[in-house]
Amino acid sequence: MTTLPVDPLPLPCSIRFFNSSDVMT
C-alpha cells in the first residue's frame, strides 16, 4: 500500500484511482 499525502477527506474517485493503481502495481 502506498502512502501519499492527500487531503483528510479525499474524493471517492481519488480513492478508487489510488486503489486501481495499487492493484495494477
N, C-alpha and C positions, 0 to 999 in steps of 0.2 A: 504493500500500500504506500503510495507516495503522499507525503505531507506538503501541501502547497499553502502559502499564505493567502487565505481567502477571507472574505467578509464573514462576520459571525453568523449571518443569515444568507448564505448563497442561494441563488435561484435553483429550482429543481432541475432546470436544463443543465446548469453547470455541473451539478452533482452527477447527473446521468452521463454527461460528457466525460467527466473525470473517471467515472466507473467504466465506461466503454474503453477509455484509454488504458486503464489498469488491466482490464480483461485482455485487450489486444496485446499489451506488452508481454 
